[in-house]
């Protein structure tokens, strides 16, 4: 099991090799939402080794994951601002 980056997968964010599950996804579920690694393993179809590998990568690269999250949020905001919205009634 390895963590890898590929610009064609998840916009280049670190992810579990051979899967479209990002380190950030695992971190959000375990650390931010309080899910157990076993729950995440079951829900995402990952081995426990893959879950702990993603968490280990996060702890070794916290700033990289935070920066990726920030970029993702900025991109979402840009897309949201440019989307069609109903006109406001006067």
LINTAGI-V954557 format. One record per residue. RES is the residue in one small letter. SS is DSSP state (@ for helix, = for strand, . for the rest). NEAR is the number of other ideal C-beta (glycine too) atoms within 8 Angstrom. Layout:
RES/SS/NEAR
RES/SS/NEAR
//
This chain:
x/./7
x/./6
x/=/11
x/=/8
x/./8
x/=/7
x/./6
x/./3
x/=/8
x/@/7
x/@/6
x/@/7
x/./11
x/./13
x/=/15
x/=/16
x/./8
x/./3
x/./8
x/./6
x/./11
x/=/11
x/@/15
x/@/12
x/@/9
x/@/17
x/@/13
x/@/9
x/@/13
x/@/14
x/@/8
x/@/7
x/./7
x/./4
x/./9
x/./6
x/@/11
x/@/7
x/@/9
x/@/14
x/@/12
x/@/7
x/@/8
x/@/11
x/./4
x/./12
x/./7
x/@/9
x/@/7
x/@/13
x/@/15
x/@/9
x/@/12
x/@/14
x/@/13
x/@/8
x/@/11
x/@/13
x/@/7
x/@/6
x/./10
x/@/8
x/@/6
x/@/8
x/@/13
x/@/8
x/@/8
x/@/11
x/@/9
x/@/8
x/@/8
x/@/11
x/@/8
x/@/8
x/@/8
x/@/8
x/@/8
x/@/8
x/@/8
x/@/7
x/@/6
x/@/5
x/./6
x/./2
x/./4
x/./3
x/./4
x/./4
x/./3
x/./2
//
